[in-house]
Amino acid sequence: MTDYSSPLLALPGAVPADVPDGGIALHYGDPFREQRQLAEQAGWVDRSNRGVLAVPGTDRLSWLHSLTSQHLTELGDGSATETLILSPHGHVEQHAQVSELAGTTWLDTEPGTIAELAGYLESMRFWSAVEPADVSSDWALLSLVGPATGAVLGKLGLTGELPPQGVAALGAGWVRRMSWPDTDAADLLVPAAELAEWPERLAAAGATPAGSWAFEALRVQARRPRLGFETDHRTIPHEVGWIGIAVHLDKGCYRGQETVARVHNLGRPPRRLVLLHLDGDSEKLPAPGAPISVAERPVGFVGTAVRHYELGPIALAVIKRTVPDDAELLVEGTVAAIDR
């Protein structure tokens, strides 16, 4: 979906985001107001650049269970989780949200990664009764964020309370309760052909538009990693907090399991994910992958840096485990401190 362009970019004030989030809005004119809306009331975020894979078939859960890091054989109807595909050496290759509803398992992934994931899964079908299909052109993802999310969903037609990581039918698609942020949030899967109609529906239900800037600011604040930002070719799940969230430690064999078990038993991953506070006088935020040093010694890299409406410039970073919490870090000439 590298050439994707959301129809919602036609909304008033929409400013396009840069790659890899190209095709959706960075903001709609006032990113700090949009952040506050997500934190205090309810807003919706266009995330229709994410890839979507549908997996029907009687073997779908046992098949995915054997290929990924998550325990999926007992994933109940109306439930959601996260999973990883690891390399033979235990390095993170793919991350996906998993939703199970009405006989189909849905995987949604980072922009630009669906083709690789779909290709890998197709190569592993063999004789399994599964039919994985890239349906990104047919379905689009939106996210509702804010303490009024439940009220908005009720006005959209959702009856009853949706538990954390619960999934329920909503119109032709579904709604999935997100596990973060604490203020409440939910993902909506809607037909792509109807995407342009959703801003009006959401406005009538009490939600206003917010760009990816606002969404990413809350993600960074919540210390939630993102594939391709807080990961590199050497990342193992322990370093970014995916153990217990996207990796189940008591399931059967899967590719990369030996590394997961060894590092878990030793309890000493080589790196760790931290939240940084950046010098507020810096006019330019560091780009993803920007090196971090202590006393001119390289110790890690920046993942996502963003300006938060309350915290100022902040960033997620992956640094060596041995770096002390009180160390003064330097990122492209900007002083940074680890949030403790």
N, C-alpha and C positions, 0 to 999 in steps of 0.2 A: 504493500500500500504506500510505496514511496511517493507516488504521484497523486495521492488522495487529496481531495479538497471537499471539506464539509459544506453542505448547503447553508449551514448556520453561520458561516463567515459573511453571509449577506445581511446579517442583523446589524442595526445601527451601532456604530462605534467599535465594531469588531476589528482587532489588530491581530494579524496572523502570527502564530508562534513559529519559532525556528525549528529546523531539523534537530532531533528526530521527531518532534511533536508537530511538524509541519502539517498543514491541512485542517487545523483547528485553531480556535482563538486563544491568543495569549491573554488578552483581557478585552473588556468592552468599554474602555475609557477611563476607568477608575479602579485599578487593581487593589488598592488598600481598602476601599469601600467594599469591594467584592469579597475580600478576605474576611472583613468584619461580618458581612452577611452570612458567610458560611459558618463562622464561629458562633454567632448569636441568634440567627433566625433560620433561614433555609435558602439555599441557592442551588442551581443546577449547573453542571459542568459538561461540556461536550467532550466526550472521550471516544468518539466514533472512529478515530484512527486506529483503535486497537483491533487486532486480528481475532476472528471468532471461528472456532472449529466445533462442529457437531459430530458426536460419535454415537449413533444408534447401534443396536445389535445386542444379542443376548449375552455375549462374552465381554461387553465393553468394560465393566468394572474390573473383572479379574485380569483382563488384558492390560489395561492401564496400570493396574496394581503391580504387575510384573515388570513394567518398563520404567516406572517413576519412583520417586522417593517417598510417596505418601501411601498410607494404608487405605485402599479404596474399595476393597471387596465388600465391606459392610457400610459403605456410604449410602444412607437412606434417601428415599425419595423426598425431595424438598430440602436437601442439605447441600452445603458448600464447604470447600476447603481450598488449600493451595498445594501445589506440587512442583517438583523440579525434575528435570532430566540432567543427569550428571555424566561426565566423561568417565571412561574406565578408571581414571586416577582420582575421581571424586570432585572434579572441578565443575562449577555450575555452567551449564550450556543453555538451559531454557527454564523459564519460570512461567507458570500458568495458574490462573484462578480456575477452579473446578466447580461446576454446578450440576447437580443431578435432579432431573425433573421429568416425570411422565415418560420414562423409557428412553431418554436421551441424556448423555453426558456432554456438557458444554465446556469447552476450554476457551478462555480469552487471554490474550497475550500482548506483550509490548508491540508497539508499531514496528513494522518491518521484519518481524520474526516469525510470522505465521507460516510462511512458505517453507522455512527450514524445519519447523516443528512438524508440519503436515507431511513433508517428505520423509522425515525420520519415522514417523508413525506408520506411514504407508509401507515403508520397507520392512516393518516388523509385523505386518498383518499375518503372513503365512496362512494357516488354516483357521484362524480365529473368526468367529461370527461377529464381525464388526465392519462398519462402513464409515470410516472417518472422512469428513469432507470439509474443506475450507469454505465457509459460508459468509465470509467477511463482507461480500458485496450485497448480501441479503439482509444482514442484521447490523444494528448500530448500538453502541453502548453510551448511555448517559449516566451521570452520577448525581445524586441528591445528597447534599451535605448540610448539616445544621441541626440544632435541637428541635426544630419544627418539622423534621423529615417525616415523622409518623403522621402528623396532621395532613401534610401534603399528600402522602400516599393514600390516606383515607379518602381525600377528595378525588383522587384519581381512580378510586374503586377498590382498593385493597381492604378487605374485611378482616378484622382480628389483628392481633399484634404479631409481628414477624420476629422470631428469636434471632440472636446473633448468628450469622452465617446460615440463616434460613433462606429458602427459595420458594417463591409462590408464583403461580400464573398471574399475569396482569395483561389484559387484552390479548393480543396475539403473541406477546412475548412473556417475559417474566421479570420479577423484581428480586434482588438478592441483598440481604442486609449485610453491610460491610462490617468488618471487625474493628475498624478505626474510622475516624477519630472518636474520642470519648463523647463528643456532642451528638452523635448519631449520624448515620449515613447509609445510603443504599444505592446499588447499581440497578439501572433499568436496561433491559435488552428490548429494543423496539425494532419493528421492520424498517429497513433503510429507506424504503419508499415513502414512509410516513414521517421521517425525521424532521422535515421542514415544518410539520404541523405541531410538533411537540412544544416549542417555546410558548405558543398561545395556551396550550393545555396546562403547562406548568405555571404560567403566570396566573391563570384562573384559579389554580390550586394554592397559590401563595408563594411560589418560588421564583427568584429572579436569576438572570444569567451571571455566571462568573467564569473567568478564563482559567487556562491551565496554570497561570502564575499563582492565583489564589489557591488552587488545589495543591500545587507543589509546595507552597509555603506551609500548609497544614501537614502535608506528608513529611516534610523535613522536620518540623516541630515534633511530630509523633515518632521520629526515628525509624521510619519504615523504608527499607531499601528498595531500590528499583534496578532491575536487570539492565546492564549497559551503562548505568550511572554509578552505582555503588558496587559494581562488580567489574572484574577484568578477567583475563584468561586464566588467572591463578586462583580465583576466588573459590573457597570451600564454604559450605553452608554455615558452619560455626562462626565464621568471621563477621557475618552480617545479620545474625539473629534469626536465621530460618530454621534452626533446630526446634522441633515442637510445633512450628507453624506450617512449614512446607515439607518437613522431614519427619517421618515416624521412625522412632528408634527400635520398635519391637515388631517389625514386619519381616517378611521373607526376603530372599536374595533379590538384588537389583544392581544394575551397573553403578559402580562407584561406592557400593555399600562398605567395602573394606576400609576405605579412607574415612568414611563417616564414623564407623565404629571405633577405629584406632584413635582418631582425634578426640572423640567423645570420652573414651576411656582414659586417655592421658590428660584431658582437660586443659590443653595448652595450644589453642590455635595460634598461628604465627601473627595474625593481625586481628583488629577489632574495629567495629563501627562506632563512631563518636559524632556528637553534635558539636559544631564549632560556632563560636561567636567571633565574627570578623570585625576588624577596626571600622567603626562607623564613618570615618573620614574618607574611606576609599570610594571613589566614584564608579569604579568598574568591578563587577563581581568576577571571581575566577571561573574559568570554563571547566566543564567536566574533564577530569584527568589531570588538572593542574597539580604539579608536584608540591609536596609539603616537606619542609626541612626544620630541623632543630640544630642550631649552631652549625649551619651549613652542611649538615648531614641529612640526606634524604630519608624520610621516615614514612611516607605514604602519599596518598593522592586525594584530591577533592572529588566528590561525586556530584551532588547537586548543591548549588549556591543560589540563594534567593533573598529578596528583601521581604521581611515579615512585618505586618502592620504594627505589631507591638514589640517584637524582639529585635527589630532592625535587621542588618545583614547577618544571615546564618547559613550554615552549610553542613551537609553530611559528609563525612570523610572516613576513609579506611587508613588506619595507621598501624605501625608495629605495636604488638602487644606490650612491649617493654617500655614504651614512651610513658612517662609519669603524667598523671592528670594535671599537674601544675606546670607542665612544660610550656614555654613560650614558643609557639609555632610561627613559621613564616610561610605565607602562600603568595607567590608572585609579588613579593615586596610588601604584602599586607600582613600585619600582626594578627594572629588568631589565638584564641584560648579555648580549651576543652570545657564544655559544660559539665559541671560536676554536681 
